Amino acid sequence: MLDGILFEKAGIPAASIVTDLFVETGRAMAETWGVPNYRFLVMPHPIANLTEAELDGRAREIAPQVIRLLLEGQGEEKEVRK
């Protein structure tokens, strides 16, 4: 998520994704880096034990939200959720 924050600070659109277990960590990181309203996407945890096909399915599910976040940018003061 830090990469996404740093890209956005440099003016490069980014879409950060965390699993639901790390939402509070993501919020804390955004606060620490001076962007408390940083928008990020959330997907179900865990992902490490998914098969390639399952992971591909998750990626396909969240892809429209990634595109929307990249197009809308960080202007909105809300978290983007699945």
C-alpha positions as CSV (number, residue, x, y, z in Angstrom):
1,M,0.0,0.0,0.0
2,L,2.9,2.3,0.6
3,D,3.8,2.2,-3.0
4,G,0.3,3.4,-4.0
5,I,0.5,6.2,-1.5
6,L,3.9,7.3,-2.8
7,F,2.8,7.0,-6.4
8,E,-0.2,9.2,-5.7
9,K,1.9,11.8,-3.9
10,A,4.1,11.9,-7.0
11,G,1.0,12.5,-9.2
12,I,0.8,8.9,-10.6
13,P,-2.6,7.2,-10.2
14,A,-2.5,4.0,-8.2
15,A,-4.9,1.5,-6.8
16,S,-3.9,-0.2,-3.6
17,I,-5.5,-3.4,-2.5
18,V,-5.4,-5.0,1.0
19,T,-7.2,-8.0,2.3
20,D,-10.0,-7.5,4.9
21,L,-7.7,-8.6,7.7
22,F,-5.4,-5.5,7.0
23,V,-8.0,-2.7,6.7
24,E,-7.0,-1.1,10.0
25,T,-3.3,-1.4,9.1
26,G,-4.0,0.2,5.8
27,R,-5.9,3.1,7.5
28,A,-3.0,3.5,10.0
29,M,-0.4,3.5,7.2
30,A,-2.4,6.2,5.3
31,E,-2.6,8.3,8.4
32,T,1.1,7.9,9.1
33,W,2.0,9.0,5.6
34,G,-0.3,12.1,5.8
35,V,-3.2,10.9,3.7
36,P,-5.8,9.8,6.2
37,N,-8.6,9.7,3.5
38,Y,-6.5,7.6,1.1
39,R,-8.9,5.3,-0.8
40,F,-8.0,1.7,-1.2
41,L,-9.7,-1.5,-2.2
42,V,-10.4,-4.5,0.0
43,M,-10.7,-8.2,-0.9
44,P,-11.3,-11.2,1.3
45,H,-8.4,-12.7,3.3
46,P,-6.5,-14.9,2.8
47,I,-5.0,-15.0,-0.7
48,A,-1.8,-16.9,-0.1
49,N,-3.4,-20.3,-0.2
50,L,-5.6,-19.8,-3.3
51,T,-5.0,-21.7,-6.4
52,E,-4.0,-19.8,-9.5
53,A,-7.5,-20.1,-10.9
54,E,-9.0,-18.8,-7.6
55,L,-6.6,-15.9,-7.5
56,D,-7.4,-15.1,-11.1
57,G,-11.1,-15.1,-10.2
58,R,-10.5,-12.7,-7.4
59,A,-8.5,-10.4,-9.7
60,R,-11.3,-10.5,-12.3
61,E,-13.9,-9.6,-9.6
62,I,-11.9,-6.6,-8.3
63,A,-10.7,-5.3,-11.7
64,P,-13.7,-3.0,-12.4
65,Q,-13.1,-1.4,-9.0
66,V,-9.4,-0.9,-9.8
67,I,-10.3,0.8,-13.0
68,R,-12.9,3.0,-11.3
69,L,-10.4,4.1,-8.6
70,L,-7.7,4.9,-11.1
71,L,-10.2,7.0,-13.2
72,E,-11.7,8.7,-10.2
73,G,-8.5,9.3,-8.3
74,Q,-8.1,10.1,-4.7
75,G,-10.5,13.1,-4.8
76,E,-13.3,11.4,-3.0
77,E,-13.0,11.1,0.8
78,K,-14.2,7.6,1.1
79,E,-12.8,4.1,1.1
80,V,-13.6,2.0,-1.9
81,R,-14.8,-1.4,-0.8
82,K,-15.8,-4.6,-2.6
